[in-house]
Amino acid sequence: MSRLLRKSCSMLSTSSGAIKASLKPMVKSLGDGFTVRRALPFVSQRSVGPWVFFDHFGPVDYDPGEGMDVRPHPHIGIATVTYLFEGEIWHRDSLGNSMPIHPGAINLMVTGNGMVHSERTRDTLRAEGYRLHGLQLWLALPDHEEERDASFHHHPADTIPVRALPNGANIRIMMGSAFDLTSPVETFSETVYYEVDLPDGATIDLPSATEAAIYVVEGALEIGDATSDPFILSVLTPGEHPVTARGRTRFAVVGGDPVGKRFMKWNFVSSRRERIRKAAEAWRNGDFPTVPGDESDFIPLPETMVF
């Protein structure tokens, strides 16, 4: 899930009380019935806190014999975060990790100075057919962490903190701290990422963050004097915000402290343009490591990346 769109979203509105901007992702087909909604980056909203990329994929129903096949491709300068609502993805990477990610778990791939991975459907699941639905986000690493050694961390669903509120709300803290809970997933700067499942008519107060945005996966939210519909990224104004569900509503909140300007080209993110050029040359020349068990295929460097 790595193809960056030339025009990723459209602006619905700006400056409506609690909502600074409402961004509607553009839906893009990646083939085989697989689509993504890309909420970040946006021409006037390149990031929210340290988050520089936000994809919502599916739900997509794969018939028997079909599945996901994202070939090996490289990254630098970010940590990718994969989270599933339904289905399974088989992750392989150049460090030798090979494992599935299941709903509720967090896969954190810290690419640092360079890492290659693939995302596929395992053969037994491909034979049966299945539904896939989830999020993939990119977290920009701070300047002093951009060139750290690559690493991979898998956090099963039962290790992610959960809080059930008396009004029926269920909150899962994927990264950072909120609602008096702290996730075990490593962060590299002040980072916010949590999910809320809110019954119809229920209200909760969202804690303040330097920057924050809400993405509604299902249902709708009243945020101050505005409504956020499904598949909209609502960038919030600073402060604490009460939100109320209109219908059963599931949404994610992302944010934190900005890490500074980042350049992004294809799968490469860096505070330095020259670093991206070097990464592109390295991939074109075959200088990145290969993925054990998935060495025979790869995504070529796009023509737009030739400097």
C-alpha positions as CSV (number, residue, x, y, z in Angstrom):
1,M,0.0,0.0,0.0
2,S,2.5,2.5,-1.2
3,R,1.2,4.4,-4.3
4,L,1.0,8.1,-3.5
5,L,-1.8,10.0,-5.2
6,R,-1.1,13.2,-7.1
7,K,-4.3,14.7,-5.6
8,S,-5.1,12.9,-2.4
9,C,-8.2,14.6,-1.0
10,S,-10.7,17.4,-1.4
11,M,-11.5,20.1,1.1
12,L,-15.1,20.1,2.3
13,S,-15.0,23.0,4.8
14,T,-12.7,25.0,7.0
15,S,-13.0,26.7,10.4
16,S,-16.2,25.4,11.8
17,G,-15.8,25.8,15.6
18,A,-14.0,22.7,16.8
19,I,-13.1,21.6,13.3
20,K,-10.3,23.4,11.6
21,A,-10.7,21.5,8.3
22,S,-12.7,18.6,6.9
23,L,-10.8,16.5,4.4
24,K,-12.5,14.0,2.0
25,P,-10.0,11.3,0.9
26,M,-9.9,10.4,-2.8
27,V,-10.7,6.7,-3.4
28,K,-8.1,5.0,-5.5
29,S,-8.2,1.5,-6.9
30,L,-4.9,-0.5,-6.6
31,G,-6.3,-3.3,-8.7
32,D,-8.0,-6.7,-7.9
33,G,-10.9,-4.9,-6.3
34,F,-8.7,-3.3,-3.7
35,T,-9.2,0.4,-2.9
36,V,-7.7,2.9,-0.5
37,R,-9.0,6.2,0.8
38,R,-6.0,8.5,1.3
39,A,-6.7,11.1,4.0
40,L,-3.0,12.3,4.3
41,P,-1.1,13.9,2.9
42,F,-3.3,16.7,1.6
43,V,-2.1,19.8,-0.3
44,S,-2.9,22.1,2.6
45,Q,-2.6,19.6,5.4
46,R,0.7,17.7,4.9
47,S,0.6,16.1,8.4
48,V,-1.2,15.9,11.7
49,G,1.3,15.9,14.5
50,P,3.9,13.3,13.4
51,W,1.5,11.5,11.1
52,V,2.3,12.1,7.4
53,F,0.2,9.4,5.7
54,F,-3.2,7.9,6.4
55,D,-4.8,5.1,4.3
56,H,-8.1,3.4,4.9
57,F,-8.4,0.3,2.9
58,G,-11.5,-1.8,2.3
59,P,-13.7,-3.4,3.3
60,V,-13.0,-5.6,0.3
61,D,-14.3,-9.1,-0.2
62,Y,-11.8,-11.5,-1.9
63,D,-13.3,-14.4,-3.7
64,P,-11.6,-17.8,-3.4
65,G,-8.3,-17.6,-5.4
66,E,-7.9,-13.9,-4.9
67,G,-6.0,-11.9,-2.3
68,M,-3.6,-9.0,-1.6
69,D,-0.2,-9.0,-3.3
70,V,1.8,-5.9,-2.5
71,R,5.3,-6.8,-3.8
72,P,8.5,-5.9,-1.9
73,H,9.1,-2.2,-1.8
74,P,11.4,0.1,0.3
75,H,10.9,2.8,3.0
76,I,13.1,5.2,4.8
77,G,12.6,7.8,7.6
78,I,9.2,6.5,9.0
79,A,7.5,4.0,11.1
80,T,4.6,2.3,9.4
81,V,1.6,1.3,11.5
82,T,-0.8,-1.3,10.3
83,Y,-4.1,-2.0,12.0
84,L,-6.9,-4.3,10.9
85,F,-10.6,-4.3,11.6
86,E,-11.2,-7.5,9.7
87,G,-9.1,-10.1,7.8
88,E,-5.4,-10.8,7.8
89,I,-2.2,-9.6,6.1
90,W,1.0,-11.6,5.9
91,H,4.0,-9.3,6.6
92,R,7.5,-10.2,5.4
93,D,10.5,-7.8,5.7
94,S,14.2,-7.6,5.0
95,L,15.0,-8.3,8.6
96,G,13.6,-11.8,8.2
97,N,10.3,-11.2,10.0
98,S,7.4,-13.3,8.5
99,M,4.1,-13.3,10.3
100,P,0.4,-12.4,10.0
101,I,-1.3,-9.4,11.4
102,H,-4.8,-10.0,12.8
103,P,-7.6,-7.6,13.8
104,G,-6.8,-5.5,16.9
105,A,-3.1,-6.0,16.7
106,I,-0.4,-3.4,15.9
107,N,2.4,-3.9,13.5
108,L,5.1,-1.2,13.9
109,M,7.8,-1.3,11.3
110,V,10.5,1.3,12.0
111,T,12.2,1.8,8.7
112,G,14.9,4.3,9.8
113,N,17.9,4.1,7.4
114,G,16.1,1.6,5.1
115,M,13.9,-1.4,5.1
116,V,12.0,-3.5,2.5
117,H,8.7,-5.3,3.1
118,S,5.8,-7.1,1.3
119,E,2.2,-7.5,2.2
120,R,0.4,-10.6,0.9
121,T,-2.4,-13.1,1.5
122,R,-1.3,-16.6,2.7
123,D,-2.2,-19.5,0.4
124,T,-4.7,-21.2,2.7
125,L,-6.6,-17.9,3.2
126,R,-6.4,-17.1,-0.5
127,A,-8.0,-20.5,-1.3
128,E,-11.0,-19.8,1.0
129,G,-11.7,-16.1,0.2
130,Y,-12.0,-13.5,3.0
131,R,-12.8,-9.9,3.8
132,L,-10.1,-7.3,4.5
133,H,-10.5,-3.9,6.2
134,G,-8.1,-1.7,8.0
135,L,-5.8,1.3,8.3
136,Q,-2.1,1.9,7.4
137,L,-0.4,5.0,8.7
138,W,3.1,6.5,8.4
139,L,4.7,8.1,11.4
140,A,7.5,10.5,10.6
141,L,10.6,9.9,12.7
142,P,12.2,13.0,14.5
143,D,15.4,14.3,12.9
144,H,17.7,12.4,15.4
145,E,15.8,9.1,14.7
146,E,15.5,9.2,10.9
147,E,18.7,7.2,10.4
148,R,18.2,4.7,13.2
149,D,18.6,1.0,12.5
150,A,15.5,-0.6,11.1
151,S,13.4,-2.7,13.4
152,F,10.0,-4.5,13.6
153,H,7.6,-4.8,16.5
154,H,4.4,-6.9,16.7
155,H,1.9,-6.2,19.4
156,P,-1.0,-8.7,19.7
157,A,-4.5,-7.5,20.2
158,D,-4.6,-8.6,23.9
159,T,-1.7,-6.3,24.7
160,I,-3.4,-3.1,23.5
161,P,-5.0,-1.2,26.5
162,V,-8.8,-1.0,26.4
163,R,-11.2,1.0,28.5
164,A,-15.0,0.6,28.7
165,L,-16.9,3.6,29.9
166,P,-20.3,3.5,31.7
167,N,-22.1,5.1,28.6
168,G,-21.1,2.1,26.5
169,A,-18.0,3.6,24.8
170,N,-15.0,1.4,24.2
171,I,-11.6,3.0,23.8
172,R,-8.4,1.3,22.5
173,I,-5.1,3.1,22.9
174,M,-2.9,2.0,20.0
175,M,0.0,4.5,20.6
176,G,0.7,7.1,23.2
177,S,-1.4,7.9,26.2
178,A,-5.0,9.0,26.6
179,F,-7.9,8.3,29.0
180,D,-5.4,7.3,31.8
181,L,-4.1,4.5,29.6
182,T,-0.7,4.1,27.9
183,S,0.0,1.8,25.0
184,P,3.0,-0.5,25.0
185,V,3.8,0.4,21.4
186,E,7.0,2.4,21.1
187,T,6.8,6.1,20.1
188,F,9.5,8.5,19.0
189,S,7.9,11.8,19.8
190,E,4.6,12.9,21.4
191,T,2.2,10.7,19.5
192,V,-1.6,10.2,19.7
193,Y,-3.5,7.2,18.2
194,Y,-6.6,5.7,19.6
195,E,-9.9,4.2,18.5
196,V,-13.3,4.7,19.9
197,D,-16.5,2.6,19.5
198,L,-19.4,4.8,20.6
199,P,-23.1,3.8,20.9
200,D,-25.8,6.0,19.3
201,G,-26.3,9.2,21.3
202,A,-23.3,8.7,23.6
203,T,-20.9,11.5,24.2
204,I,-17.2,11.5,25.3
205,D,-14.7,14.3,25.8
206,L,-11.6,13.9,23.7
207,P,-8.4,15.0,25.5
208,S,-6.4,17.9,24.2
209,A,-3.4,17.4,21.9
210,T,-1.0,19.8,20.1
211,E,-2.5,18.6,16.8
212,A,-5.3,16.1,16.4
213,A,-7.7,14.8,13.8
214,I,-10.7,12.4,13.8
215,Y,-11.3,9.8,11.0
216,V,-14.8,8.3,11.1
217,V,-14.8,4.7,9.9
218,E,-18.5,4.0,10.6
219,G,-21.5,6.1,11.7
220,A,-21.2,9.9,12.2
221,L,-20.0,12.3,14.9
222,E,-21.2,15.6,16.1
223,I,-18.1,17.6,16.9
224,G,-19.0,21.0,18.4
225,D,-21.5,22.6,15.9
226,A,-20.5,20.4,13.0
227,T,-21.0,16.8,11.9
228,S,-18.2,14.5,10.6
229,D,-19.5,11.8,8.3
230,P,-17.9,8.4,7.4
231,F,-14.6,8.5,5.6
232,I,-13.9,12.2,6.5
233,L,-10.7,13.4,8.3
234,S,-11.7,16.2,10.6
235,V,-8.7,18.3,11.7
236,L,-9.5,19.7,15.1
237,T,-8.8,23.1,16.6
238,P,-6.6,23.0,19.8
239,G,-8.4,22.1,23.0
240,E,-10.6,19.4,24.5
241,H,-13.6,18.5,22.4
242,P,-16.9,16.6,23.3
243,V,-18.1,14.4,20.5
244,T,-21.5,12.7,20.2
245,A,-22.4,9.6,18.1
246,R,-25.1,9.7,15.5
247,G,-25.8,6.0,15.1
248,R,-23.2,3.5,16.3
249,T,-19.9,5.2,15.4
250,R,-16.4,3.9,15.1
251,F,-13.6,6.4,14.7
252,A,-9.8,6.8,15.1
253,V,-8.0,9.8,16.6
254,V,-4.5,10.6,15.5
255,G,-2.2,13.5,16.4
256,G,0.6,14.6,18.6
257,D,3.5,17.1,18.3
258,P,4.8,18.0,14.8
259,V,8.3,16.8,14.0
260,G,9.1,19.5,11.4
261,K,8.9,19.7,7.6
262,R,9.2,16.4,5.7
263,F,9.7,15.7,2.0
264,M,7.9,12.7,0.6
265,K,8.4,11.0,-2.7
266,W,7.0,7.6,-3.4
267,N,7.8,5.5,-0.2
268,F,10.6,7.7,1.0
269,V,10.2,10.3,3.7
270,S,13.0,12.6,5.0
271,S,13.8,16.0,6.3
272,R,16.3,16.2,3.5
273,R,15.6,16.1,-0.2
274,E,19.1,14.7,-0.9
275,R,18.4,11.7,1.3
276,I,15.4,10.8,-0.8
277,R,17.4,11.0,-4.0
278,K,20.0,8.7,-2.5
279,A,17.3,6.2,-1.4
280,A,15.8,6.2,-4.9
281,E,19.2,5.6,-6.5
282,A,19.9,2.7,-4.0
283,W,16.6,1.0,-4.9
284,R,17.1,1.4,-8.6
285,N,20.6,0.0,-8.2
286,G,19.5,-3.0,-6.1
287,D,21.4,-1.8,-3.0
288,F,18.5,-2.4,-0.5
289,P,18.3,-5.7,1.2
290,T,15.9,-8.4,-0.1
291,V,13.0,-9.9,1.7
292,P,13.7,-13.6,2.7
293,G,11.0,-15.8,1.2
294,D,9.9,-13.1,-1.2
295,E,13.1,-12.4,-3.2
296,S,11.9,-13.0,-6.7
297,D,9.6,-9.9,-7.1
298,F,9.6,-6.2,-6.3
299,I,8.0,-2.9,-7.2
300,P,10.3,-1.0,-9.6
301,L,11.2,2.6,-9.0
302,P,8.6,4.8,-10.6
303,E,9.7,6.8,-13.6
304,T,8.8,10.0,-11.7
305,M,11.6,9.1,-9.2
306,V,14.4,9.3,-11.8
307,F,16.4,12.4,-10.9
